[in-house]
């Protein structure tokens, strides 16, 4: 397969960065298609750890073209800080392109994000306060500014000043906050424009040409399926489409040009922020998973909520995304438990639900129906082949395959590149 989508199968933080980095070694083009710097991909190469928030993980491949697509909301300050950090580490940044159609994040987006979250009180969403939602709101309201707009500075500045005045009214009159300094923001973005514009291109053409030429194209996103604004646990979701269909829109290629959809799933389940979580473990087991898996956010440092693997979520995610295969991550974290569980259905009142419900009121009343498996005590971190895995670990994987109806092609047993077991080829000639 020449065009591959990497999609999070749960609530994000599944380990997409590692898989993207692993596959990007042979990719010609790597595309970030949605979200913003509210998410992070952690990539470990040797003893070096890289935390990437906006720039595609393929940047560690010096031969790959790395594209920030039109579906991304673009924070120029964050982008330039990442560029600076990569250069300090000796990573080339000359093969990065930014879509001229990507919408810009401004300080008023971040301030409104913060004030809005505080105003919600107990009903807060759990946003990262990076301005992502308010930026997408402006995009849909058709008052946003795009990266390419900075090329016509006079027109851009007039629009920006108007937007800041409008947003200051909201900040002051609705939330009781302090107005933002118009001239300072304009001056900052004048400086950003000079540094960012050399990276700007019509990236949709670049991706299309690569696909037509049968180059190896890898599409990556942030977050996961269960945070999709339509298909996730609404309203506790992100403001974009981290599903395979969103990657088509966010990169500029047709859905029929996607040939493989690889779903990334942890061997257990985590989520960050508010919202229902049927298999959550608020006990010693949940805390043990959190500690062993280092379940703390790349961007925020927040502790993640942890629980057993939820096959109801995975089946739903496989259907929504048209998944063709799975990468099962952090299997090593489950070593040492006497027993391991998989949720195969939800008990709601007097019935068993096998499909993921849309209503929060139903989800909040659901209890997990578990299958229990014998655990394994072996350390998996040095295992290099599927056959060498403990029999109980293989039974666990094979049950996941049966419940999802698709093969597990990749098994990860640690954070490093060489702690990756590949059972079948992802990129095909």
ZATORNU-754756 format. One line per field, with one value per residue (C-alpha): chain; x, y, z. Coordinates in nm, 4 decimals, always signed. Layout:
unit = (A;...) $
px = (X;...) $
py = (Y;...) $
pz = (Z;...) $
end
This chain:
unit = (A;A;A;A;A;A;A;A;A;A;A;A;A;A;A;A;A;A;A;A;A;A;A;A;A;A;A;A;A;A;A;A;A;A;A;A;A;A;A;A;A;A;A;A;A;A;A;A;A;A;A;A;A;A;A;A;A;A;A;A;A;A;A;A;A;A;A;A;A;A;A;A;A;A;A;A;A;A;A;A;A;A;A;A;A;A;A;A;A;A;A;A;A;A;A;A;A;A;A;A;A;A;A;A;A;A;A;A;A;A;A;A;A;A;A;A;A;A;A;A;A;A;A;A;A;A;A;A;A;A;A;A;A;A;A;A;A;A;A;A;A;A;A;A;A;A;A;A;A;A;A;A;A;A;A;A;A;A;A;A;A;A;A;A;A;A;A;A;A;A;A;A;A;A;A;A;A;A;A;A;A;A;A;A;A;A;A;A;A;A;A;A;A;A;A;A;A;A;A;A;A;A;A;A;A;A;A;A;A;A;A;A;A;A;A;A;A;A;A;A;A;A;A;A;A;A;A;A;A;A;A;A;A;A;A;A;A;A;A;A;A;A;A;A;A;A;A;A;A;A;A;A;A;A;A;A;A;A;A;A;A;A;A;A;A;A;A;A;A;A;A;A;A;A;A;A;A;A;A;A;A;A;A;A;A;A;A;A;A;A;A;A;A;A;A;A;A;A;A;A;A;A;A;A;A;A;A;A;A;A;A;A;A;A;A;A;A;A;A;A;A;A;A;A;A;A;A;A;A;A;A;A;A;A;A;A;A;A;A;A;A;A;A;A;A;A;A;A;A;A;A;A;A;A;A;A;A;A;A;A;A;A;A;A;A;A;A;A;A;A;A;A;A;A;A;A;A;A;A;A;A;A;A;A;A;A;A;A;A;A;A;A;A;A;A;A;A;A;A;A;A;A;A;A;A;A;A;A;A;A;A;A;A;A;A;A;A;A;A;A;A;A;A;A;A;A;A;A;A) $
px = (+0.0000;+0.1390;-0.0964;-0.1391;-0.3425;-0.2387;-0.5450;-0.5895;-0.8373;-0.9195;-0.9043;-0.5625;-0.2233;-0.2117;+0.1515;+0.0901;+0.4174;+0.6241;+0.4439;+0.4556;+0.8280;+0.8836;+0.6966;+0.8273;+1.1743;+1.0572;+0.7983;+0.8476;+0.5857;+0.4420;+0.1316;-0.0252;-0.3903;-0.5868;-0.5718;-0.3106;-0.0407;-0.2883;-0.1555;+0.1866;+0.3705;+0.6605;+0.9269;+1.2269;+1.5308;+1.8141;+1.8438;+1.6995;+1.3355;+1.1591;+0.8277;+0.6556;+0.3364;+0.2704;+0.5471;+0.4947;+0.6882;+0.8496;+1.0832;+1.3327;+1.3657;+1.5946;+1.4616;+1.0907;+0.8826;+0.6861;+0.3584;+0.1307;-0.1980;-0.4947;-0.6953;-0.4518;-0.4962;-0.1537;+0.0120;+0.3104;+0.4726;+0.4582;+0.5773;+0.8837;+0.9751;+0.9624;+1.1778;+1.4314;+1.4375;+1.4864;+1.7726;+1.9447;+1.9231;+2.0762;+1.7516;+1.7054;+1.3911;+1.4233;+1.1814;+0.8804;+0.5902;+0.2879;-0.0458;-0.1441;-0.5010;-0.4277;-0.6029;-0.3954;-0.4253;-0.4040;-0.3694;-0.7404;-0.8205;-0.6127;-0.7609;-1.1191;-1.0401;-0.9179;-1.2027;-1.4697;-1.3371;-1.3325;-1.6872;-1.8147;-1.7219;-1.8233;-1.9286;-1.5809;-1.4576;-1.0964;-0.9439;-0.5676;-0.6362;-0.4230;-0.6936;-0.7826;-1.1608;-1.2003;-0.9814;-1.1992;-1.5033;-1.3683;-1.2993;-1.6604;-1.7898;-1.5794;-1.3935;-1.0647;-0.7287;-0.5182;-0.1432;-0.1353;-0.3203;+0.0000;+0.1486;-0.0810;+0.0200;-0.1899;-0.5089;-0.4101;-0.3373;-0.6706;-0.8594;-0.6528;-0.7127;-1.0855;-1.0839;-0.8917;-1.1394;-1.4295;-1.2692;-1.1818;-1.5527;-1.6189;-1.3288;-1.4335;-1.8123;-1.8929;-1.6157;-1.5032;-1.1446;-0.8812;-0.8537;-0.5586;-0.3083;-0.3848;-0.0547;+0.1542;-0.0289;+0.0033;+0.3764;+0.4269;+0.2511;+0.4485;+0.7595;+0.6033;+0.5066;+0.8651;+0.9792;+0.6843;+0.6158;+0.9261;+0.7659;+0.4290;+0.3012;-0.0144;+0.0403;-0.2660;-0.0860;+0.2269;+0.0313;-0.1713;+0.1399;+0.3048;-0.0010;-0.0267;+0.3427;+0.2829;+0.5179;+0.4857;+0.2564;+0.1860;-0.1046;-0.0982;-0.3312;-0.3636;-0.5965;-0.8110;-1.1431;-1.3269;-1.2405;-1.3898;-1.6360;-1.9053;-1.8241;-1.6579;-1.8015;-1.9539;-1.9184;-1.5981;-1.4211;-1.1771;-1.2903;-1.1761;-1.2047;-0.9245;-1.0791;-0.9675;-1.2292;-1.0968;-0.7487;-0.8721;-1.0257;-0.7330;-0.4654;-0.6370;-0.6728;-0.9802;-1.0906;-1.0433;-0.6721;-0.6296;-0.5251;-0.4522;-0.5961;-0.3789;-0.5505;-0.3253;-0.4565;-0.3059;-0.3222;-0.5373;-0.7398;-0.6655;-0.8210;-0.7448;-0.9957;-1.3625;-1.6231;-1.7521;-1.5036;-1.6764;-1.3659;-1.1911;-1.0086;-1.0033;-0.8006;-0.4514;-0.4622;-0.5458;-0.2673;-0.0206;-0.1016;-0.0568;+0.2845;+0.4146;+0.2906;+0.4105;+0.0621;+0.1147;+0.0382;+0.3129;+0.1703;+0.0183;+0.1798;-0.1674;-0.2163;-0.4245;-0.7227;-0.6549;-0.8642;-0.8870;-0.9056;-1.2492;-1.3365;-1.6685;-1.4685;-1.2279;-1.5049;-1.6727;-1.3455;-1.2685;-1.6070;-1.5910;-1.2419;-1.2620;-0.9554;-0.7626;-0.5137;-0.4091;-0.0883;-0.1150;+0.0949;+0.2417;+0.1793;+0.4812;+0.2965;+0.0567;+0.3373;+0.3245;-0.0536;-0.2062;-0.5088;-0.6016;-0.9470;-1.1129;-1.4513;-1.6645;-1.9969;-2.1798;-2.4498;-2.7181;-3.0210;-3.1463;-2.9656;-2.6163;-2.4964;-2.2405;-2.2365;-2.1087;-2.4013;-2.4163;-2.5932;-2.3850;-2.6735;-2.6584;-2.2794;-2.2690;-2.5045;-2.3171;-2.1113;-1.8417;-1.8901;-1.5466;-1.3630;-1.0744;-0.7384;-0.4380;-0.1575;+0.2124;+0.5108;+0.7788;+0.9495;+0.8558;+1.0934;+1.3587;+1.1245;+1.1865;+0.9440;+0.5795;+0.6607;+0.8828;+0.5977;+0.4505;+0.1565;-0.0783;+0.0250;-0.0434;-0.3856;-0.4645;-0.3640;-0.5538;-0.8694;-0.8378;-0.8092;-1.1217;-1.3212;-1.2187;-1.2309;-0.8977;-0.5356;-0.2850;+0.0104;+0.2349;+0.3025;+0.4996;+0.6854;+0.8615;+0.9084;+1.2159;+1.2161;+1.3771;+1.1085;+0.8654;+0.7396;+0.6119;+0.3964;+0.3050;+0.4070;+0.2237;+0.3727;+0.3498;+0.5051) $
py = (+0.0000;+0.3404;+0.5686;+0.4850;+0.6598;+0.6347;+0.6885;+0.6749;+0.4012;+0.5275;+0.8699;+0.9644;+0.9140;+0.5629;+0.5837;+0.7093;+0.9019;+0.5869;+0.4068;+0.7126;+0.7496;+0.3783;+0.3851;+0.7292;+0.5809;+0.4444;+0.7137;+0.9748;+1.2141;+1.2495;+1.4673;+1.6061;+1.6488;+1.7885;+1.9265;+2.1628;+2.1817;+2.0724;+1.7209;+1.5660;+1.2734;+1.1320;+0.9621;+0.7815;+0.7221;+0.5500;+0.7337;+1.0577;+1.1542;+1.3998;+1.5645;+1.6862;+1.8884;+2.0376;+1.9226;+1.5750;+1.2918;+1.2163;+1.5118;+1.2649;+1.1097;+1.3511;+1.2282;+1.2699;+1.5711;+1.6780;+1.8613;+2.0476;+2.0226;+2.2514;+2.0725;+2.1815;+2.4956;+2.6545;+2.8289;+3.0141;+3.0770;+2.7078;+2.6077;+2.8320;+2.7050;+2.3484;+2.4461;+2.6009;+2.2900;+2.0581;+2.2686;+2.2525;+1.8735;+1.8786;+1.7858;+1.9373;+2.1480;+2.2450;+1.9726;+2.1064;+2.2654;+2.4418;+2.4645;+2.8134;+2.7110;+2.6201;+2.8547;+3.0625;+3.0547;+3.3944;+3.5004;+3.5811;+3.2191;+3.1027;+3.3632;+3.2841;+2.9127;+2.9715;+3.2012;+2.9803;+2.6718;+2.8517;+2.9784;+2.6239;+2.5267;+2.1686;+2.1238;+2.2046;+2.0063;+1.9578;+2.1618;+2.2207;+2.5964;+2.6113;+2.7978;+2.5051;+2.5108;+2.8890;+2.8822;+2.6138;+2.8208;+3.1171;+2.8882;+2.7713;+3.1238;+3.2337;+3.5084;+3.3223;+3.4121;+3.1582;+3.1148;+3.2242;+3.5467;+3.6806;+3.7262;+4.0283;+4.2001;+4.5187;+4.3224;+4.0726;+4.3440;+4.5179;+4.1920;+4.1008;+4.4367;+4.4011;+4.0501;+4.1547;+4.4361;+4.1945;+3.9349;+4.1972;+4.2766;+3.9105;+3.8876;+4.2011;+4.2115;+3.8406;+3.7048;+4.0141;+3.9713;+4.2244;+4.3392;+4.2220;+4.4744;+4.5155;+4.6680;+4.4091;+4.1180;+4.2771;+4.3314;+3.9717;+3.8312;+4.0584;+3.8895;+3.5428;+3.6061;+3.6768;+3.3460;+3.1243;+3.2279;+3.0538;+2.7233;+2.7941;+2.6088;+2.4739;+2.1446;+1.9748;+1.9705;+1.8240;+1.5404;+1.4713;+1.4511;+1.2121;+0.9837;+0.9890;+0.8999;+0.6035;+0.7439;+0.6212;+0.8729;+0.8576;+1.0606;+1.1293;+1.3055;+1.4074;+1.2769;+0.9703;+0.8520;+0.8897;+1.2612;+1.3223;+1.6124;+1.3956;+1.0418;+1.0892;+1.1283;+1.4675;+1.7309;+1.5934;+1.5916;+1.7926;+2.0367;+1.8465;+1.5043;+1.2695;+0.9894;+0.8632;+1.0704;+1.3847;+1.3064;+1.3066;+1.6515;+1.7797;+1.6761;+1.7483;+1.4008;+1.1934;+0.9129;+0.6572;+0.7390;+0.6004;+0.2373;+0.1308;+0.2541;+0.1447;+0.1901;+0.2542;+0.1060;+0.0655;-0.2797;-0.1077;+0.2160;+0.5715;+0.9117;+1.2674;+1.5215;+1.4863;+1.2498;+0.8935;+0.6074;+0.2721;+0.0631;+0.3207;+0.1751;+0.4058;+0.1610;+0.0196;-0.1617;+0.1583;+0.3422;+0.0598;+0.0845;+0.4627;+0.4380;+0.1481;+0.3102;+0.6599;+0.7826;+1.1558;+1.3918;+1.4953;+1.8466;+1.9118;+1.6624;+1.5706;+1.2241;+1.0091;+0.8079;+0.4348;+0.1217;-0.2195;-0.2581;-0.1696;-0.3792;-0.1956;+0.1198;-0.0647;-0.2245;+0.1131;+0.2776;+0.0088;+0.0658;+0.4449;+0.4529;+0.1568;+0.0153;-0.2507;-0.3355;-0.2570;-0.1643;-0.2788;-0.0544;-0.0806;-0.4528;-0.4643;-0.2517;-0.5396;-0.7748;-0.8757;-0.8740;-1.2014;-1.1456;-0.9091;-0.8114;-0.7078;-0.5379;-0.7068;-0.5325;-0.2852;-0.3749;-0.1054;-0.1687;-0.5123;-0.5374;-0.5936;-0.3339;-0.4414;-0.1116;+0.2163;+0.4424;+0.8104;+0.9412;+1.0415;+0.9542;+0.5959;+0.5725;+0.7071;+0.4298;+0.1481;-0.1164;-0.3190;-0.6854;-0.8454;-1.1475;-1.2397;-1.3723;-1.5152;-1.2628;-1.3164;-1.2404;-1.2235;-0.8956;-0.8279;-0.5362;-0.7506;-0.9713;-0.9247;-1.1697;-1.2621;-1.6289;-1.5393;-1.3708;-1.5598;-1.7803;-1.5791;-1.2583;-1.4176;-1.5383;-1.1833;-1.0415;-1.3056;-1.2362;-0.8656;-0.9579;-1.1720;-0.9004;-0.6317;-0.8515;-0.7193;-0.8282;-0.6902;-0.6219;-0.4399;-0.5109;-0.2607;-0.3808;-0.0569;+0.3066;+0.2628;+0.1947;-0.1469;-0.2532;-0.3090;-0.6436;-0.6233;-0.9211;-0.7989;-0.5232;-0.1908;-0.0124;-0.2344;-0.1777) $
pz = (+0.0000;-0.0976;+0.0983;+0.4668;+0.7363;+1.1008;+1.3194;+1.6957;+1.7848;+2.1351;+2.3077;+2.1757;+2.3427;+2.1949;+2.0835;+1.7300;+1.7326;+1.7660;+1.4831;+1.2593;+1.3249;+1.2591;+0.9276;+0.8311;+0.7917;+0.4560;+0.3720;+0.1028;+0.2413;+0.5933;+0.6361;+0.9531;+0.8594;+1.1569;+1.5092;+1.6446;+1.9071;+2.1737;+2.1218;+2.1280;+1.9777;+2.1751;+1.9660;+2.1158;+1.8943;+2.0788;+2.4093;+2.2697;+2.3259;+2.0947;+2.1877;+1.8713;+1.8891;+1.5459;+1.3124;+1.1593;+1.3214;+0.9856;+1.0411;+1.1867;+0.8387;+0.6488;+0.3133;+0.3845;+0.2891;+0.5992;+0.5445;+0.7848;+0.5986;+0.5538;+0.8242;+1.0937;+1.3040;+1.3076;+1.6023;+1.4503;+1.7890;+1.8773;+1.5317;+1.5457;+1.8930;+1.7602;+1.4635;+1.6995;+1.9186;+1.6217;+1.4886;+1.8291;+1.8070;+1.4599;+1.2829;+0.9362;+0.8958;+0.5293;+0.4143;+0.6070;+0.4223;+0.5708;+0.3906;+0.2868;+0.3762;+0.7408;+0.9840;+1.2249;+1.6036;+1.7761;+2.1420;+2.1591;+2.0756;+2.3728;+2.6077;+2.5090;+2.5427;+2.8992;+3.0032;+2.8481;+3.0249;+3.3588;+3.3048;+3.2499;+3.6059;+3.6798;+3.3163;+3.1793;+2.8796;+2.9891;+2.7068;+2.6886;+2.6531;+2.3380;+2.1472;+1.9223;+1.9638;+1.9276;+1.6149;+1.4543;+1.5577;+1.3607;+1.0671;+1.0572;+1.1240;+0.8227;+1.0044;+1.0438;+0.8965;+0.7122;+0.6866;+0.3236;+0.4088;+0.5666;+0.2185;+0.1644;+0.4866;+0.4610;+0.4036;+0.6745;+0.9306;+0.8722;+0.9197;+1.2270;+1.3961;+1.3356;+1.4813;+1.7924;+1.8617;+1.8191;+2.0459;+2.3071;+2.3306;+2.4087;+2.6554;+2.8450;+2.8184;+2.8354;+3.0584;+3.2504;+3.1356;+3.0315;+2.6697;+2.4612;+2.3237;+1.9537;+1.8422;+2.0255;+1.8598;+1.5161;+1.5697;+1.6849;+1.3787;+1.1482;+1.2833;+1.2585;+0.8958;+0.7956;+0.9493;+0.8524;+0.4907;+0.3518;+0.4626;+0.2958;-0.0120;-0.1739;+0.0024;-0.1459;-0.4812;-0.3231;-0.1588;-0.4737;-0.6896;-0.4444;-0.4474;-0.8282;-0.8518;-0.6139;-0.3543;+0.0017;+0.1723;+0.5450;+0.6857;+1.0589;+1.2954;+1.6563;+1.9287;+1.8554;+1.7182;+2.0492;+2.0511;+1.7059;+1.7123;+1.5463;+1.6561;+1.9947;+2.3437;+2.2627;+2.4089;+2.5664;+2.2335;+2.0253;+1.7545;+1.4461;+1.2803;+1.3945;+1.1859;+0.8457;+0.6622;+0.8289;+0.7034;+0.3460;+0.3882;+0.5937;+0.3442;+0.0141;-0.1378;-0.2172;+0.0173;-0.2606;-0.2599;+0.0945;+0.0715;+0.4288;+0.7591;+1.0497;+1.3845;+1.6840;+2.0082;+2.3506;+2.5076;+2.7718;+2.7625;+2.8711;+2.8304;+2.9419;+3.0624;+3.1371;+2.9944;+3.0380;+3.0553;+3.1090;+3.1887;+3.4077;+3.7090;+4.0108;+4.2167;+4.2667;+3.9315;+3.7455;+3.9245;+3.8523;+3.4803;+3.4973;+3.6621;+3.4495;+3.1290;+3.2238;+3.1492;+3.1685;+2.8814;+2.6367;+2.6048;+2.9496;+3.1867;+3.3121;+3.4590;+3.2267;+3.3423;+3.2967;+3.2543;+3.0907;+2.7143;+2.5762;+2.2701;+2.2297;+2.1605;+1.9297;+1.7205;+1.6876;+1.5916;+1.3349;+1.1700;+1.1703;+1.0213;+0.7856;+0.9605;+0.7743;+1.0508;+1.4078;+1.5879;+1.9502;+2.1734;+2.5249;+2.5567;+2.7893;+3.0463;+3.1179;+3.2211;+3.5860;+3.6342;+3.7513;+3.5307;+3.2491;+3.1303;+2.8053;+2.8024;+2.5349;+2.6015;+2.8240;+3.0714;+3.0561;+3.2764;+3.1660;+2.8335;+2.6991;+2.4501;+2.1920;+2.0000;+2.1407;+2.2398;+2.1441;+2.4559;+2.7565;+2.9871;+2.8630;+2.8758;+3.2301;+3.3403;+3.1646;+3.3410;+3.1644;+3.0766;+3.1017;+2.9707;+3.1981;+3.0782;+3.2583;+3.2669;+3.2101;+3.4281;+3.1583;+3.0624;+2.6992;+2.6426;+2.4706;+2.2656;+1.8936;+1.7301;+1.7691;+1.8215;+2.1178;+2.3065;+2.6054;+2.5096;+2.7317;+2.5556;+2.2162;+2.3334;+2.4414;+2.1026;+1.9087;+2.1090;+2.0240;+1.6542;+1.6795;+1.8564;+1.6034;+1.2953;+1.1627;+1.2062;+1.4559;+1.2255;+1.4726;+1.8412;+2.0492;+2.3581;+2.4548;+2.3543;+2.1317;+1.7577;+1.8012;+2.0495;+1.7650;+1.6341;+1.2767;+1.1786;+0.8305;+0.5899;+0.6067;+0.3043;-0.0025;-0.3425) $
end
